[in-house]
Amino acid sequence: MNNRIKQAWKSEKTWRAGSLVYTTPALVAVFFWLLFGDFSWSMRDRSVGPMSQWFLSNLGVSNIVFALLISTFPALIGLFLGPIISVKSDRHRGRRGRRIPFLLVSTPLAALGMIGIGLSPVIAGQLHALLQPGSGIGAALHGLMAQGPAGQRAFEFLSSETAVSVACFAVFWSIFEIATIVAQSVFGGLLNDVVPRELLGRFFGLFRAVSLVDGMVFNFWIMGWVPTHFTVILIIVGLTYGTAFLWMCFKVREGTYPPPEPLDNSQSPLVQAATGVRVYFRESFSNPYYLSIFLLIAAGNLVFAPVNLFAIPFAKSVGVDMAVYGKFLTLTYFISLCLSYFIGWMADIFHPLRVVMAALAGYLLLSLYGAYHATTPGAFLVVWVLHGVLGGCYATGAASLGQKLFPRSKFAQFASAAGIVGSLASSSLAPLMGLVIDHTGNTYRHTFAGGALLAILALSASVFVYRGFVKLGGPRNYTAPE
């Protein structure tokens, strides 16, 4: 009997991810810790964005300011910071690997940003009181600025409660977004390095399921408390995220990597930097096949952005109560939760590219319907739920797209190149959408029209990608061009 047990143990199936070799129990353990970290990651994403949208909407800022802060600013920061961090991560070799060291630095900063956003109403209230003419600081500033009618108007605007609140929010939002962009630049690379390739789709299905559970909990039980407990909720989320994600970083082990290509140390740092930029852009943007992938990812990610960005003001404009909104969003997450592992399995079996194409085709039809008919609370909620379900199918299917199409050794570099294209697109999309809504009398259903146009663009790019994918070996024999 003992010999049989030993033989069974020796013949146990193993899984490989680079230099890492997992037995089934070891694979379960690494999945557990990655999903544990994803729970806090998703809690951050599901709460900070909607709560920040609510905060700015409650301040009454214009749609263009709303879009610039929530979407354009992060996109512009990611445009420059993402590639730098990604390349440094690909080349880094340290005791804790090449990804986790960056996460250990960015996680506490993100937690600080979240806590600061939560405290923004408190800090803004104190600053607003200090800037009034009756206080010492306010009187001094009033004396410096209020030299004539124009100066008086400028002082009144800058010292207003709204301006001070927006300024406080912007400072902590900047800290949060910078830390988040650093983490996003390397977290996908960590998953690519430690998860076996043949299980990526199903793993991201589980990843999506955890994210949806977070969304259900937040929107069903917590969203309704945001107007009265904004500060407390964000402080709790910030502390929880900082603790849990750091815990995951200490429990997950990276493997070993081949040494990076050596740098020419005879060159000055400035010349090295210029050479690195040239090499980065040549490798990343010279191949039309990769350019089509970047366009697909950028357009595909933006397809759902117009509606998502203005979802809360859209709901308010057609008379949907925030508590009802939260419950229907929870329904959306529940449906997506039931589908998530199945969609991940389909991505492993049929390839994520095919799943993405099917989801985009379905959303094109839905967005055309929503552009004309999402004008009442009932119609909005039905289309909103279907929008979320199709968005979830796309997100789960596309989660492993880069891992399956980009070179494994330079995954973060090519992922950041895709991020550059996405940042350029999203930085212009959000304010453009805000201008359209402002100039059409807050007609938010135009967000569905914007989604339809982006779906057409993404589907067109996907056809070109699929042709190149087949030429390079297809699902069975694909080799990413170097």
TORDOZA-156777 format. One record per residue: z, y, x of N, C-alpha, C, O in turn. Coordinates in steps of 0.1 Angstrom, whole numbers, plus 2048, in hexadecimal, padded with zeros to 3 digits. Atoms other than C-alpha are relative to their C-alpha. Example, Ala and Ser with C-alpha at 12.3 -4.5 7.8 and 13.67 -1.06 7.14 Angstrom:
REM residues 2
8007F480984E7D387B80080C80980780C813 8007F57F78477F588980880B7F88098167FD 
//
This chain:
REM residues 482
8007F480880080080080080D8097F9816806 7FF7F57F780981881C7F28038077EE80E808 80D7FF7FA7E881182D7F58067F77ED80E7FA 8097FB80A7D581880D80280F7FE7F98177FD 7FD7F18027E783A8097FB80880C7F581280A 8057F97F47DF84382D7F18018007EC80C803 80E8008017BB8398287FB80A7F67F18127F9 8047F680B7B884E80880280E8057FA817802 7FD7F37FB7C886B81A7F680480A7F181080A 80A7FD7F67B08698377F28037FA7EB80B7FF 80D7FE80679286782080080B7F57F680D7EF 8007F580979D88580B7F580A8037F380D80E 80B7F77FE78189D80580580D807810812804 7FC7F47F97828BC81B7F580B7FD7EA8087F9 8087F48037738DF8167FF80980C80A80A813 8027F87F57658F68307FC80E7FD7F48107F4 8047F280176391C83380080580E80B809813 8017FC7F27579258568087F68088057EA808 7F88097F877191786E80B7FA7F98127F27FE 7F580580878A9118537FC7F27F97F17F17F4 80280D80778D8ED84580C7FE7F78187FE7FC 7F580180A7A18E78258007F27FB7F57EC7F8 7FF80B80A7AE8C88158028067F28038127F1 7FF7FB80D7B18CA7F080D8087FD80C8137F8 7F37F88027D68D57F07FF80D807804817802 8017F37F87CE8EF80B7F780A7F97FA8167F8 8097F78087B18FC7F68078067F48058127F1 7F97FC80B7C78FE7D880A80C80480B8167FD 7F67F67FB7E19127EC7F980D8037FE8187FF 8077F47FD7C892B7F97FA8077F47FA8137F3 8047FB80C7B992F7D780C8077F880A8127F3 7F47FA8077DC9367C980380D8068058177FE 7FC7F37FA7E49517E27F580B7FE7F88177FC 80A7F68027C29627DF8008057F17FE8107EE 8007FD80E7C59617B980D8087FD80D8117F4 7F47F88017E996E7BC7FD80F8048028187FE 8037F27FC7DC98C7D07F68067F67F78127F4 8097FA80A7C09907B78078057F380280E7ED 7F97FB80C7D999379B80580E8028038177F9 7FB7F27FD7E89B27AB7F480A8027F48157FD 80C7F87FE7C59BF7B57FA8037F27F780F7F0 8057FE80D7B99BB7918098097F88048117F0 7F67F78077D99CB7837FE80E8047FE8177FC 8037F27FB7D19E97997F38057F97F38107F4 80D7FB8067AD9EB78D8008027F17FA80B7EC 7FF7FF80F7B59E576880880B7FB80780F7F0 7F67F68057D09FF7677FD80E8057FD8187FD 8017F27FA7C9A1C77F7F48077FB7F58137F7 80C7FA8057A6A237748018057F17FF8117EF 7FF7FB80E7ACA2474E80B80A7FE80A8147F7 7F57F68027CDA377527FC80D806800818801 8057F47FA7BCA507697F68077F67F78137F5 8097FB80A7A1A5474F8088077F48048127F0 7F87FB80B7BBA5973480780E8048078177FD 7F97F47FB7CEA737497F680C8017FA8177FC 8097F57FF7AFA887507FB8047F27F98107EF 8047FD80E7A3A8572C80A8087F88078117F1 7F57F98077C5A9072080280E8058068177FD 7FF7F27FA7C3AAF7377F58087FA7F58147FB 80C7F98067A2AB87257F680580A7EF80F807 80B7FC7F678CABA7447F37FD7FA7F17F47F2 80D802804767ABC73F7FB7F28048007EC80D 80580D7FD752A9C7407FA80080E7FB7F6815 8068007F3741AA876080B7FF80B80A7F8815 7F58017F7763AAD7728067F27FF8097EC80A 7FB80E80276FA8C7647F77F68087FD7EE80F 8098097F9750A7A77280180280F8017F8816 8007FE7F1752A8B79480D7FA80680C7F4811 7F38057FA777A817998007F17FF8047EA809 7FE80E803776A5E78A7F57F88077F87ED80C 80B8097FB754A527977F980680C7F87FF816 8087FB7F5741A6A7AE80880180D8037FD818 7F87FF7F475DA717C78027F38078007F2813 7FE80D7F9766A4C7CD7F27FB8067F27F5811 80D8057FB740A447D17FD80780D7F7801816 8037F97F473CA5F7EB8087FC80C8047FB817 7F78057F575AA547FF7FC7F28047FB7EF810 80480D7FD74EA307FD7F38008087F07F7810 80C7FF7F972CA3B80980180180F7F97FB817 7FE7FE7F273AA4582B80A7F78068087F1811 7F58087FA75AA3182F7FD7F17FF8017EA808 80380E80174EA108227F97F980B7FD7EF811 8078067F5734A0983D8087FF80D8077F6814 7F88007F474BA1385980B7F580080C7EE80A 7F680B8007679FC84E7FA7F38007FF7E9806 80680D8017509E08467FB7FB80E7FE7EF811 8058047F273F9DF86980C7FE80980C7F4811 7F48027F77619E387A8077F37FC80C7EC805 7FA80D80476E9C68667F87F48047FE7EA809 80980B7FB7509B086E8027FD80F8027F2814 7FF8017F27569B789380E7FE8058107F9810 7F28017FC77C9B68938047F18038017E97FB 7FA80D7FD78E9988A380E80280381180980D 7F27FE7FE7B39988A08097F47FD8037EA7F8 7F780C8037D298189C7FF7FC7F28017F07EE 80180380F7CF9848767F27FF7FB7F08007EF 80E8018057A99828757F980D8017FD816808 8087F480078F99C86E8018087F37FB8137F2 7FF7FA80D7979A584A80E8057FC8108107F8 7F27FE8057BC9A384380680C80780E814800 7FA7F47FA7C69BE85D7FD80D7F98058167F7 8047F48087B39D88498078017F380B80C7EE 7F980080C7C39CD82980F8038018158097F8 7F27FD7FE7E69D083880280F80180D8147FE 7FF7F17FF7DF9F583F7FD8077F28048107EF 8057F980D7CD9FE81E8097FE7F480A8067EC 7F880380C7E59ED80680B8097FD80D80E7F2 7F57F6802804A0380B7FA80E7FC8008157F4 8067F38047EDA228097FC8007F27FE80A7EB 80480080E7DEA177E880C8007F780C8077ED 7F47FF808801A117DA80680E80080A8127F5 7FC7F280080BA347E57F88087F77FD8117F0 8097F98097EDA427D48037FE7F18038087E9 7FD80380E7F5A307B380D8077FC80E80D7F1 7F37FA803819A3C7B47FF80F7FF8048157F6 8037F280180DA5F7BB7F98057F47FC80F7EE 8077FD80D7F5A5F79E80A8007F48098097EC 7F680180A811A5478880A80C80080E8117F5 7F77F57FF827A707947F980E7FF8008187FF 8087F480180BA8A79180580A7F58078167F7 7FB7F780A818A9876F80D807804810812801 7F37FB7FC83BA9C77E7FE80B80B80381680A 8027F77F582FAAC79E7F880D7FC7FC818800 8077F5805816AC278C80980A7F88078167F8 7F77F7807831ACF77580880980980B814806 7F87F87F7846ADA7927F880A8077FC816809 8097F77F9829AEA7A47FC80B7F67FB8177FA 8047F680A81EAFC78480B80A7FE8088167FD 7F57F7801840B0B78180180980C80481580B 7FF7F87F4840B177A57F580A8017F7814808 80B7F77FF81EB277A180080B7F67F78147F5 8007F680A828B3D78480580D80780D80D810 7FD7F37FA82BB6378C80F80380081480B809 7F17FE800851B617848077FA80C8127FE80F 7F98067F4858B4B7A27FC80780D7F280F80D 8037F97F4858B567C67F27FD8067EB806809 80D8047FB83AB417D17F58057F77EA80B7FB 80A7FB80A827B4A7B17FD80F8017F2813800 8017F17FF82EB6F7B57F880480D7F080D80C 8077FE7F4822B6E7D97F17FD7FF7E8805803 80F804802801B5C7D07FA80A7F67EE80D7F8 8067F780A7FCB737B27FD80E8077F3814804 8027F47F9800B917C97F48008097EC80A80B 80B8027F77E6B837E17F37FF7F97E88047FD 80D8048067CCB777C87FC80A7F57F180D7F3 8037F880C7CFB8E7A97FD80E8048048177FF 8057F27FC7BDBAC7B97F48037F77E98047FC 80B7FD8097A8BB579B7FE7F57F58057EA7F6 80280980B79CBA377B7FB7F28058007E8800 80580D7FC789B8778E80B7F880780D7EC805 7F58067FA7A7B807A480B7FB7F68107F07F8 7F680480A7BEB7F7867FB7F47F98037EB7F6 80580C8077A7B667748017F48098047E9805 80080B7F67A5B5179480F7FA8018117EE801 7F28047FF7CBB517978057F87F380C7EE7F4 7FC80680D7D0B487727FA7F27FF8017E97FA 80680D8017B8B2B7758067F680A80A7EB806 7FA8097F67C6B1D79680E7FC7FD8137F2801 7F18028037EAB2078A8027FA7F280D7F77EE 7FF80680D7E2B117688057F28018047EB80B 7FA80E8007F3AF075E7F57F68027F77EC809 80C8097FF7D1ADF75B7FB7FF80F7FA7F4814 8057FF7F27C5AEA77E8097F98098057F2812 7F68057F77E5AE178F8017F07FE8027E9808 7FF80E8027E6ABF77E7F47F88067F57ED80B 80C8067FA7C2AB778880180080F7FD7F6815 7FF7FF7F17C9AC27AC80A7F58058077EE80E 7F680A7FC7E8AAB7AE7FA7F27FE7FB7EA807 80680D8027D5A8E79F7F57FD80B7F47F2810 80B8027F67B7A947B78067FC80E7FF7F3814 7FA8037F37CEA927D68037F18007FF7EA80A 7FC80E8007DDA707CD7F57F77FC7F47EB801 80C8088037BDA637BE7F87FE80D7F27F380F 8088017F37ACA6A7E08077F68098007ED80F 7F980A7F87C7A567F27FE7F27FB7FB7E9802 80280E8077C4A397D97F17FC8037F07F0806 80D8047FE79EA397DB7FC7FC80E7F57F3810 8038037F279BA3A8018067F38037FF7EA80A 7FA80D7FD7B4A1D8047F97F57F87F77EA7FE 80780A8087A2A0A7E87F27FD8067EE7F1807 80D8027FA780A0F7F98017F880D7F97EF80F 7FE8087F478DA0181A8037F27FC7FD7E9802 7FD80E80479B9E38087F47F97FA7F27ED7FD 80C80680677B9DD7F47F67FC80B7EE7F3809 80A8027F57679DF8148027F38077F97ED80D 7FD80C7F87799C18238047F47F78047E87FC 7FB80A8087879AD8067F67F57FC7F87E97FD 80B80980376699E7FC7FC7F880C7F97EC80B 8028077F376199582180A7F58028077EA807 7F580A7FE7839838217FD7F47F77FE7E87FC 80480B80977896E8037F57F88057F47EC804 80C8077FA7579668138047F880C7FD7ED80E 7FC8077F376995B8338097F47FD8097EA804 7F680A8027849458237FD7F67F48047EC7F3 80380980B7759368037F37F88037E97FD807 80C8097FE75D9188067F48057F87F58087EC 80C7FA80673A9237FF7FC7F97F27F78007E9 80480780C7339087E58098027F48067FE7E8 7F67FD80B7519147D080180E7FD8098127F5 7FF7F280274B9397D17FE8047F180680C7EC 8027FD80E73E93B7AD80C7FD7F88108067F0 7F480480875B92879E80C80880481580B7FC 7F47F87FB77493B7B47FF80D7F98098127F5 8017F380676695C7A78027FF7F18068097EB 7FD80280E76894E78480F8017FE8148077F4 7F280080178D94878980580E80380E8137FD 7FD7F27FC78F96B79A7FF8087F38078117F0 8027F880C78097A77B80A7FD7F580E8067EE 7F680480A79896676480D80780381380C7F9 7F37F97FD7B69757767FF80E7FD8088147F8 8027F28037A79977748018037F180680D7EC 8007FE80F7A299374E80E7FE7FA8118057F1 7F38018057C598774980880D80280F8127FA 7FA7F37FD7D19A775A7FB80A7F68038127F0 8057F680A7BA9BB7438057FE7F28088087EB 7FA80280D7C79AA72480E8047FF81280A7F5 7F27FB8007EB9B072D80180F8008098147F8 7FF7F17FF7E59D47367FC8067F280380F7ED 8057F980B7D09DD7188077FC7F38088057EA 7F980480D7E39C96FD80E8057FF81280A7F5 7F27FD8018069D170780480E80780E814803 7FC7F47F88059EF71F7F880D7FD7FE8187FD 8097F48027E8A067168068097F68058167F8 7FA7F780A7FAA136F780B80880580F8127FF 7F57F87FB817A1E70C7FC80A80B80581280F 8057F77F5802A3272580480F7FC809816805 7FD7F2803806A5471280F80480281280F805 7F27FD7FF82CA517148077FB80C812800810 7FA8067F4833A3D7337F680080C7F67F6814 80A7FF7F6816A4774A8067FE80E8017F6816 7FA8007F382CA4D7698077F38038057ED80E 7F980D7FD842A2E7667F77F58027F97ED80B 80980B7FF825A177617F980080D7F87F5814 8077FF7F4812A2377F8097FD80C8047F7816 7F68037F5831A227968027F08018027EB80C 7FE80F8008379FD78B7F37F98057F47F080D 80C8077FC8129F47907FE8028107FB7F9817 8017FD7F2812A057B38097F78088057F2812 7F78087F88319F37BF7FC7F17FF7FD7EA809 80380E8018269D27B17F37FC8087F37F280F 80C8027F88039D57C18037FF80F7FF7F6816 7FD7FF7F18119DF7E38077F38048047EE80F 7F980C7FC8299C27E37F87F38007F87EB809 80780D8038139A67D57F47FF80A7F27F480F 80C8017F77F49AE7E98037FE80E7FC7F6815 7FB8037F28069B080A8057F28028027EC80C 7FB80E7FF81698F8027F57F68027F57ED80A 80C8097FF7F497F7FD7FA80180F7F67F7814 8067FE7F27E898E81F8087F880A8027F3814 7F88087F680597D8317FF7F17FE8027E9807 80180F8037FE95B8207F37FA8037F17EE805 80E8057FE7D89588247FD80180F7FF80B816 8048017F27CB94D8467F18018027EA7F97FB 80F8007FD7A99568547FE7F680B8077F2812 8048097F579693F86B7FC80880D80081380E 8057F97F378694788D7F18037FE7EA7FC7F6 80E7FB8027659598907F980180E800803818 8077FE7F474A95A8AB80280E8058048177FD 7FE7F37FB74E9788C27F58097FB7EA8057FA 80B7F780473B9978B67F780380C7FA801817 8097FC7F571D9A48C980680A80980C814803 7F97F77F77299B68E87FA80E7FF7EE8107FD 8057F28007279DC8E97FD80480E8037FF818 8047FB7F37189EF90680B80A80480B816800 7F57F87FC7389FD9167FC80B80A80481480D 8047F57F6724A1292F7FC80C7F87FB8177FE 8047F480871AA2991280D8087FC8188027FB 7F57F8805730A469078037FC7F17FA7F67EA 7FC80480E743A418E57F68067F67F38007EC 8097FA80972BA5A8D57F37F97FF7ED7F77F5 80D8077FF70CA478E18027F27F97F97EE7F2 7FD80D80671CA268D68008017F17FA7F97EA 7FF7FE80F723A348B37F28027FB7EE7FD7F0 80D7FE8056FFA418B07F87F38017F07F17F7 80780D7FF6F1A1F8BC8057F77F57FC7F07EF 7FB80980B708A0D8A37FA8047F37F77FC7EB 8067FB80C6FBA238877F17FB7FE7ED7F77F4 80E8048006D7A1C8907FE7F17FE7F67ED7F6 80080F8016DD9F68938047FD7F17FD7F47EB 7FB80380E6F09F68717F48037F67F27FA7EE 80A7FD80A6D4A0785E7F37F88037EC7F57F9 80C8097FD6B89F38708027F27FA7FA7ED7F3 7FD80E8056C99D28688017FF7F17FC7F67EA 7FD80180E6D39DB8457F58057F77F37FF7EC 80A7FA8096B69EF8377F17FE8047E98057FE 80E8017FC6969E48497F97F47F87ED7F47F8 80680B8076919C48347FE8037F18088057EB 8027FD80E6819CA8128087F77F680C7FB7EC 7F880A8096929AB80480E8057FE8138057F3 7F37FB8016B49B980C80180D7F880B80F7F1 8007F38086AB9DB7FE7FF7FD7F18058047E9 80180380E6A29CA7DD80D7FA7FB8117FC7F0 7F28058046C49B87DD80980C7FE81180C7F4 7F87F48016D59D97E37FE8087F380780C7EC 8047F980D6C29E97C68057F87F480A7FE7EB 7FB80880C6CB9CC7AF80F8017FF8148037F4 7F17FF8016F09CD7B880480E7FB80D80F7F3 7FD7F28046F19F37B57FD8037F18068087EA 8037FE80E6DF9F57948087F77F780C7FB7EC 7F88098096F09D678680E8047FE8148037F3 7F27FB8017139E478E80080C7F780B80F7F0 8007F4807709A0577E7FC7FE7F17FE8077E9 80580280E6FA9F675E80C8037F68098097EC 7F47FF80971D9F574E80880C80281180F7FA 7F87F57FD72AA1475E80080C7F680A8117F3 7FF7F580971FA2F7468097FE7F48118077F1 7F780280B731A1F72980E7FE8048188047FE 7F38027FB74FA1473E80780D803812810801 7FB7F37FB753A3774D8058087F481080F7F6 7FC7F780B755A4972B8057F87F48047FD7E9 7FC80980B763A2C71680B8067F880B8067EC 7F47FB808784A3D70D7FC80D7F87FE80D7EC 8057F5808774A5F7037F67FC7F57F68027EB 80A806809758A4B6F28087FB7F38057FE7E8 7F880680B772A386DD80780B7F880780A7EC 7F97F5808785A586D47F68087F87F980C7ED 80A7F8807765A696CA7FB7FA7F27F78017E9 80380680C75EA4F6AF80C7FC7F880B7F57EE 7F4802808782A4E6A38077F380280E7EE7F9 7F980C7FD78FA2F6B480E80380780E80A811 7F37FD7FB7B5A306BA8027F880D7FC7ED80F 7FF8067F37C0A276DE8077F27FF8047EA807 7FA80E8017D6A0A6D27F67F67FB7F57EB800 80B8098057B89FB6BF7F67FE80C7F27F280E 8098017F47A2A026DE8067F58097FE7ED80E 7FA8097F67BB9EF6F47FF7F27FB7FD7E8803 80080E8067BC9D16DC7F27FA8007F07EE803 80E8057FF7969CE6DA7FC7FE80E7F47F4811 8038027F27949D16FF8067F38048017EB80C 7F980D7FD7AD9B47017F87F57FA7F67EA801 80980A8057969A06EA7F47FE8097F07F280B 80B8027F67799A77028047F880C7FD7EF810 7FB8077F478E99B71F8027F17FD8007E8805 7FD80E80379897B70C7F37F87FF7F37ED804 80D8078017749727047FB7FE80E7F67F3811 8058017F276A9797288097F58088037EE810 7F880A7F97889647347FC7F27FD7FC7E9805 80580E80477C9467207F37FD8077F07F1809 80D8037FA75A94A73080080080F7F67FB815 8017FD7F17639537547FE7F48097F57F4811 80280B7F77679317647F27F97FD7EB7F5806 80D8068037489247517F58088077EB80380C 80A7F87FA73494275E8007FE80F7F57FD815 7FF8037F274193C7817F97F28047F37F180E 80680D7FE73791777E7F08017FF7E97FB807 80E7FE8027149227727FA80680D7EF803811 8057FA7F47119387917FF7F680B7F67F7813 80180A7F571991B7A87F47F67FD7EE7F2807 80A80A8047019037957F28068007E9801806 80D7FA8026E491B78D7FD80B80A7F181080A 8017F47F76EA9377A780380D7F97FF80F7EE 7FC7F38066FA9597A07F48097FC7F58117F3 80B7F78036D896A7A17FA7FE7F27F78077EB 80580380D6CC95878280A8047F58068097EA 7F67FB8096ED95F77080080F7FE8018147F2 8017F18006EA9847787F48047F87F580D7EF 80C7FD8086C798576A8017FE7F17FD8067E9 7FE80380E6D197574980A80B7FA80780F7EF 7F67F68056EF98D7457F980E7FE7FC8157F5 8067F38016DA9AC74C7F68007F47F580B7ED 80980180B6BF9A17338088027F28038097E9 7F87FF80C6DA99D71880580E7FE8068137F3 7FA7F38016EA9BE7207F580B7FC7F88157F5 80B7F78046C89D071D7FE8017F17FD80C7EB 80180080F6C59C56F980C8077F980A80E7F0 7F47FB8066E99CE6F180080F8018048167F8 7FF7F27FD6E79F17017F68087F77F98137F3 80A7F98096C89FA6ED8058017F280380B7EB 7F97FF80E6DB9F16CD80B80A80080C8127F7 7F47F78006FAA046D77FB80F8018028177FC 8057F27FF6E5A246E07FD8067F27FE8127F1 8037FA80D6DCA276BB80B7FE7F680C8067EC 7F780380B6F8A176A780F8018038177FF7FA 7F27FF7FD719A1C6B980680D7FC80A815805 7FD7F3805722A396A380D8007F781280B7F3 7F4801809740A2C68E80A7F88088077F0811 7F68087F9761A1C6997FD7F18007FE7EB80A 80380E8007569FA68D7F47FC8097F57F2810 80C8037F87349FB69D80380180F7FF7F9817 7FD7FE7F2742A096BE8087F48058057EF810 7F780B7FB75D9ED6C07F87F38027FB7EC80B 80880C7FE7449D16BA7F780180C7F77F7814 8097FF7F472B9DE6D480880180D8047FC817 7F77FF7F57489E66EB8057F38058057F0811 7FB80E7FD7559C26EA7F47F98077F67F2811 80B8077FB7329B46F07FC80680E7F87FF817 8037F97F372C9CE70C80A7FA80B8067F7816 7F78067F674C9C171D7FE7F28038007EE80F 80280F7FE74499C7197F37FF8097F47F7813 80C8017F77219A172880380680E7FE801818 7FC7FA7F37309B77438087F68088067F5814 7F880A7F974899B74B7F77F48057F97EF810 80980B7FB72C98174D7F880580C7F77FD815 8077FB7F471999776580A80180C8067FC817 7F77FF7F573899E77A8047F38068047F2812 7FD80D7FB74197A77D7F47F98077F67F3812 80C8067FA71E96F7847FC80780D7F8801817 8047F87F571898B79D80A80080C807804817 7F57FF7F77399877AF7FD7F980D8017FD818 8038077F472B96D7C77F28028057EC7FB80D 80E7FE7FD70897B7C97FE80480F7F57FF816 8017FC7F370D98D7EA8037F480A7FC7F3814 7FC80C7F871E96E7F97F57F68017F37F080C 80B80A8007009597F07F38058067EB7FD80A 80C7FB7FC6E59717FB80080780E7F6808815 7FF7F97F46F29848198047F780C8097EC80A 7FC8087F46F697683D8107FF8018178097FF 7F280280071996784080780880B81280D809 7FA7FA7F572097586280280F7FF80B815806 7FF7F180171A9998588018047F17FB80D7EC 7FF7FE80F72399783380680E7FD8008157F5 7FA7F38047399B68337F780B8037F68157FC 80A7F67FD71E9CA8447F68027F57F380D7F0 80A80080B7049C182A8068047F37FF80B7EB 7F97FC80C71D9C580E80280F8008018157F5 7FE7F27FF7249E881A7F38087FF7F38127F9 80D7FA8026FF9F081C7FC8007F17F780A7EC 80180080E6FD9E67F880980A7F98058117F0 7F77F680571B9FC7F27FA80E8027FD8177FA 8067F37FE708A1A8017F68037F57F780E7EF 80A7FE80B6ECA167E88078027F380380B7EB 7F87FE80D705A127CC80780D7FF8088137F5 7F97F3800719A307D77F780C7FD7FA8157F6 80A7F58036FAA467D87FC8017F27FB80C7EC 80480080F6F0A3B7B580C8047F780A80C7EE 7F57FD80A713A3D7A580580E8028098147F8 7FB7F27FE71BA5F7B57F880A7F87FC8147F4 8087F78086FEA6E7A28007FC7F17FE8047E8 80180580E6FFA5878280C8077F880980B7ED 7F57FB808722A637777FF80E7FC8008117F0 8027F280471DA897787F48027F77F580A7EE 80C7FE8086FAA857698047FB7F28008027E8 7FC80580E709A7074C80980A7FA80880D7EE 7F77F6806724A8A7487F980D7FB7FC8127F1 8087F480470BAA77467F87FD7F37F88057EA 80880380C6F6A9472C80A8007F48068057EA 7F780080B715A8E71780580E7FC8068127F0 7FC7F2803721AB271A7F58087F97F88107F0 80B7F88066FEAC07117FB7FA7F37F28007ED 80480680D6FAAA96F380C8007F680C7F97EC 7F57FF80A71BAB36E28097F480080D7EF7F6 7F880C7FF72FA956EF7FB7F47F88037EE7F1 80680C807717A7B6E28017F580A7F87F2812 7FD80A7F5726A5E6F67F77F47FF7F77EC808 80980C80070DA446E97F58008097EE7F680B 80A7FF7F66F5A517028037F880D7FB7F5815 7FC8087F5709A3D71B7F97F27FF7F67EC809 80780C8026F9A1E70C7F18018047EB7F880A 80E7FE7FC6D6A2D7117FF80080F7F67FA815 8008007F16DFA337368017F18057FB7EE80F 7FF80E7FC6EAA0E7387F37F87FE7F07F0807 80D8078026C9A0272A7F680380B7EF7FA810 8097FC7F56B5A167448047F980D7FB7F4814 7FC8067F36CAA087607FE7F07FF7FB7EA809 80380F8016C69E47527F27FD8027EF7F3809 80F8027FD6A09E87537FE80080F7F77F8815 8017FF7F26A39F37778067F48087FF7EF811 7F980B7F96BB9D77817F77F37FE7F67EB807 80880C8036A59BC7707F38018087EF7F680D 80C7FF7F86869C97828037FC80F7FC7F5815 7FD8037F36989C77A38037F18028007EB80C 7FC80E7FF6A59A479B7F47F78017F47EC807 80C8087FF6829977967FB80080F7F77F5813 8057FF7F26789A37B98097F78098057F0812 7F78077F86989947C87FE7F17FE7FE7E9808 80180F8036929727B77F37FB8077F47F080C 80C8057F966F9707C58037FE80F7FF7F4815 7FD8017F267C9767E880A7F48038097ED80C 7F680B7FF69995E7E27F97F28007FD7E9808 80780C8016819427D97F87FD80D7F87F2812 8088027F366B9487F88097FC80C8057F6815 7F78037F568A94680E8087F27FE8117F0806 7FA80D8026939238018067FD7F38087F17EF 7FB80280E6A19287DE80E7FB8008157FC80B 7F28048016C291A7D28047F580A8107F580E 7FC80B7F86C18FB7E87FF80380F8087FE817 8037FE7F16B490780A80080E8047F981280E 8017F27FD6BA92C80A80680380E8117FE811 7FB7FB7F36BE93D82C7FF80F8007F38147FF 8017F28006C796182E7F980580C7FD801817 8067FA7F46B0975845809808808811810803 7F77F87F76C29838637FA80D80480081580B 
//
